[in-house]
Every structure is written in C-alpha cells, then in structure tokens.
C-alpha cells in the first residue's frame, strides 16, 4: 500500500522536487496569476443565472464570461435530443472509433457539419483543442517538406499541433498581410505551404483579414486552415462562421470548429475535401487514440447545429447585446477593446488587480466574470473577458455596468480607453 506521507522522491541526493513545484505555485500567487475555479452550478433553463454555495447558503449569481454564447447548452431541443439518445444508446461510446466503430449520431453529425460548411466531409473529435492538435500535426507530417505559416496570435492548440507536426514553421505578425506575403514569396513555388489562422481571435475579439489571406494563398499556391471556434453558430446566414459571412467559405481549404461554444455541448471537428478528412482519420493520433464522443453528446450537437442553421434569431440578438454593452461601457468611460465581434475585453492591465476586481464583483454584486491573465494574454493586458448573450437582458446589463463603475472607482483604476 502506498504511504501518502512518504517523500515525493527517494534518495539522499535527489532534488527537492516537491519544493520546486511549491516554489512555482508560490510565484504564481505572488504575481496574482494563481488560478482559482469558482464552484457554481448551472441550473437547467436558468442561464445566465447560476448558483454558488456560500457560508450563508446558496446564492444566485449572473454569469458574464461563458462561452455558451447563445445559451444553446440549455436549449430544450438540445436537451431533449440528448435525453432521447441516452435512452436509445446508453451513456458512452464504448471506446475509440478505431476499435469500437461508429455510432449513428456521430455519423449524422459529421454529415450535418459537412453540409454546414459546404465541404465534402467532416470529422468529429473529442474537443476543439484536440481537433487543432490532431489535424495540424497530421498535415505537418503528411505533406512533404511542408512549411506552416502561423499568425502570432494563434491559439495554443494550433501552436502545439504545428510543433507536433515537426515541419518548418514561420510566424507572421498578427493580421499583417504584407509580412505574410513576404514569407510566402521567399518559398520555392513548388513547396508545400499551409497558412493557419483564426477567424475570431478569442481574447481581443478582432477578426482575421480573410479575403487578403485567401488571395495570398491562391497567388502563392498555399493551403488555408481556418479555426472558426469562436465564430461557428454565430456568424453567417446559417451560422457557418466568418468565412460564410464574408462569402469566402468555398475558398478555404480546411475549416476547424467546436461544438462546445455557440453549440453548447462538447467536441471539435474539421471539414474539408473528403481525401483530406480521410487522411486525418487515418493518421491523426489525437483522433485515433481518443475515445469517441458519446452518442448523447453527438445527438445534442446535431440538434444544436440544425436549429442554428435554420434560425438566425439568436445570432441577431447576440450582435445587438454586444453593441449595447459596448455603448454602456463607452458612456461610463470603462476601457474596453473595440472590435467587430461579440467578445468584449475590459482591460485592467495588472494580474493582481484583475483578480481583485473579479472577486469584488462576485462578493459585492453577485456577478461572476473570471480574470484573464498571462499566459493566456500578454503581461500588462490582463482583462475581464465579458460575453453578453441573448439571454442577458437590459436590466442585467445595466446592473453589470453600474457594478463595474463602482468597483473601478473603489479600486482607483484608470478610466482612459486603451
């Protein structure tokens, strides 16, 4: 039997491993970057309200930082589909698809996602992170002498995938078409080239210049890989993302998305040419060696995608909510980053103060919004990342801004726009 009081490592000459780890944690706490996770329980049908447990008993709070951007995680059609799938198929998928095979809901979901993006095929993976890691690493290995040109603000999952592909990588300045073209022009015409970008950058909320990127890819013979995780469900006539909204989806080679944000469930996917998807299915280690998403999850995601494809009401409402919130913040002279998306970053600029602001909002105003610190964002740009969903009404929004103003003044934070 293991003795849990025993040293972390044995041997008189061994380093103090536990001490080194504790020093790291102490450093995080000293910088104000130590991550804490608030226990709160979402209530079915109650979003954006949630319940936390306090010394005085349960307390209802309003959540302002959820990636369930449209509230689809509690939509009746999604919940009903998941319940029905559990009754039909049970709880789990039974293992990896490589061993246990496919189940009906995931096959139907992949067909729906291919239709959504106007592509020949789609492949569903366990989460968006896994999709980026598996696809980019597979492409880096499969394409001979490949070079991947990556925007400097790309998500960590894209960076990890590119690294795992073990091909050459060059990073171009964020949204800088001139820099991207210079890197492309320096490559031999016949070399395999892949441009990897996001459509909506999740921390600043800005958009990639997709038309320019696509034009450069076509001019220099490069493939395009577009991460649409913060756009699918929310932009375009059917919710296929920014590429659809800008009429460019047919010119994007590979589109990656998630089912965990606007669609309200869990899972990641990739859509593109059938041969490309088949190659990833056959060689993407992140797909081959991970358990398939359960039938109930796939069924819920399918219901969500179908609902949002056919009904743009929530998309329109989301845009209106974000615009109203920005107007209130401007009127209050609270420093948020302007952008054309639904993401509203409120800049604090210091990790410890950002944590303090978050704690004050929760304790004094029953408002839950997590601080965003390094390494998620650069040091000095720490922020509250606010997302106003269609289910946040005017009264909630007015209360949020009034609370922010009070906390801002109490903490003597700067009011100038960054």
ABEGO torsion letter per residue (X at the ends): XBBAABBABBEAABBBAAAAAAAAAAAAAAAGABBBBBBBBBBBGAOABBBBBBAAEBBBBBBAABABAAGAAABAAAAAAAAAAAAAAEABAGEBAAAAEBBAAAAAAAAAAAAAAGBABBBBBABAAAAAAAAAAAAAAABBGBBBBBBAABBAAAAAAAAAAGBBBBBBBBGBAAAAAAAAAABBAABBBBBBBBABBAAAGBBBBAAAAAAAAAAAGBBBBBBAAAABGABEAAGAEAAAAAGAAAABABBBBBAABAAGBBEBBBBEBAAAAAAAAAABAAAAABBBBBAAAAAAAAAAAAAAAABAAAAAAAAAAAAAAAAAAAAAGBBBBBBABABBBBBAGBAAAAAAAAAAAAAAAGBBBBBBBOAABBBGABBBBBBBBAABBAAAAAAAAAAAAAAAAAAGBBABBX
